[in-house]
Amino acid sequence: MSTDDTFYKNGIRFECTGCAKCCFTHGENTYVYFSDKDIENTSELLKTSRIDFLNTYCQSDEDGNIYLKTKGNKCLFLNDKNQCDIYSSRPMQCRTWPFWTENIKSLKAWHESVETFCPGVNNGKLYTAKNIKKSAEKRDKWYNIIL
């Protein structure tokens, strides 16, 4: 993972406000991918079979990677109250937001990909540079397995 961690060497404050703005498409961040474990957990939560979950809620790209269908420009599981209906089994991609490698590679990337729309930035818990890198590495490992 190659990042310029100088901008977050003293950590970043972040606390999810529940605004759900990250559940809408943003530039290149269009798809929510699911690993086999994510599919298993979510289909179990929804009390449906794997095949029914895939047929009802997912699509696959030309490489066979499985991603969630959208409802317009937002996540299919974002309900009318802007709450996640699968929060307890949300995929790793969602669990590690906003500390993704592409978001923390530079201050410019952080600003453009997160800070401009997320009210949780600069609020709440202080995440150390070590915690931030660990989250990004966890997401990268998961991402490399599924793609």
C-alpha positions in Angstrom: 0.0 0.0 0.0 1.6 3.2 -1.1 0.2 6.3 0.5 1.4 9.7 1.5 0.5 9.4 5.2 1.9 12.8 6.1 -1.5 14.4 6.1 -2.8 11.9 8.6 0.4 11.2 10.6 -1.4 12.7 13.7 -4.5 10.8 13.0 -7.9 11.8 11.7 -11.1 12.4 13.6 -14.1 10.5 12.2 -17.5 9.6 13.5 -20.3 8.3 11.3 -23.2 10.6 11.6 -25.7 8.2 9.9 -26.3 10.7 7.1 -26.0 7.9 4.5 -24.2 10.1 2.0 -21.6 7.4 1.5 -24.5 5.1 0.4 -25.0 7.1 -2.8 -22.8 6.8 -5.8 -19.7 9.2 -5.9 -17.6 9.4 -8.9 -15.8 6.1 -9.4 -17.3 4.7 -6.2 -20.3 3.1 -7.9 -20.4 -0.5 -6.9 -20.7 -2.3 -3.5 -19.0 -5.6 -4.0 -19.8 -8.8 -2.1 -17.3 -11.5 -1.1 -18.6 -15.0 -0.5 -18.6 -14.4 3.2 -20.6 -11.1 2.7 -23.1 -13.0 0.6 -23.4 -15.7 3.2 -23.9 -13.2 6.1 -26.4 -11.1 4.3 -28.5 -13.9 2.9 -28.6 -15.4 6.4 -29.7 -12.0 7.8 -32.4 -11.8 5.2 -33.4 -15.4 5.7 -33.0 -16.2 2.0 -30.9 -18.7 0.1 -27.6 -17.7 -1.5 -29.1 -18.2 -5.0 -32.2 -16.1 -4.2 -30.0 -13.4 -2.6 -27.9 -13.3 -5.8 -30.8 -13.3 -8.1 -32.8 -10.7 -6.2 -30.1 -8.2 -5.0 -26.9 -8.7 -7.1 -25.4 -8.4 -10.5 -22.0 -9.4 -11.8 -19.6 -7.5 -14.0 -17.9 -8.9 -17.1 -15.2 -10.5 -14.9 -17.8 -12.2 -12.8 -17.4 -10.0 -9.7 -20.6 -9.7 -7.7 -21.9 -6.4 -6.8 -25.1 -5.0 -5.3 -27.8 -3.6 -7.6 -28.6 0.0 -7.0 -31.9 1.8 -6.6 -31.3 4.9 -8.7 -28.1 6.4 -7.4 -28.2 4.8 -3.9 -27.6 1.5 -2.2 -30.5 -1.0 -2.6 -30.5 -1.6 1.2 -30.8 2.1 2.1 -34.4 2.4 3.4 -36.7 5.5 3.3 -35.3 6.6 6.7 -31.8 6.6 5.2 -30.8 3.7 7.3 -29.1 0.5 6.2 -31.3 -2.6 6.3 -28.3 -4.9 6.4 -26.1 -2.9 8.7 -25.1 -5.8 10.9 -24.0 -7.8 7.9 -22.8 -5.0 5.6 -19.9 -5.9 3.4 -16.3 -5.1 4.3 -16.3 -2.3 1.7 -18.9 -0.5 3.9 -17.3 -1.5 7.2 -14.0 0.1 6.3 -15.3 3.3 4.9 -13.8 6.0 4.7 -10.3 4.6 5.3 -9.7 3.0 1.9 -6.3 3.2 0.3 -7.5 5.3 -2.6 -9.1 7.8 -0.1 -6.0 8.1 2.1 -3.3 8.2 -0.7 -3.1 12.0 -0.4 -4.7 14.9 1.2 -6.2 15.8 -2.2 -7.7 12.3 -2.6 -9.1 12.5 1.0 -10.6 15.9 0.4 -12.2 15.0 -3.0 -13.3 11.5 -2.1 -14.5 11.9 1.5 -14.2 15.3 3.1 -16.3 17.2 0.6 -19.5 15.3 1.4 -19.1 13.5 4.7 -20.0 15.4 7.8 -18.4 12.8 10.0 -14.9 14.0 9.0 -13.1 16.0 11.7 -15.6 14.8 14.3 -15.7 12.2 17.0 -13.0 9.5 17.6 -9.4 10.1 16.7 -8.1 7.3 14.5 -4.4 6.9 14.6 -2.3 6.6 11.5 -1.8 2.9 12.5 -5.5 2.4 12.8 -6.2 4.1 9.4 -3.6 2.0 7.6 -4.9 -1.2 9.2 -8.4 -0.4 8.0 -7.2 0.3 4.5 -5.1 -2.9 4.5 -8.0 -4.9 5.7 -10.2 -3.5 2.9 -7.5 -4.1 0.3 -7.0 -7.7 1.4 -10.8 -8.3 1.1 -10.9 -6.5 -2.2 -8.1 -8.5 -3.7 -9.8 -11.7 -2.7 -13.1 -10.8 -4.5 -11.7 -9.1 -7.6 
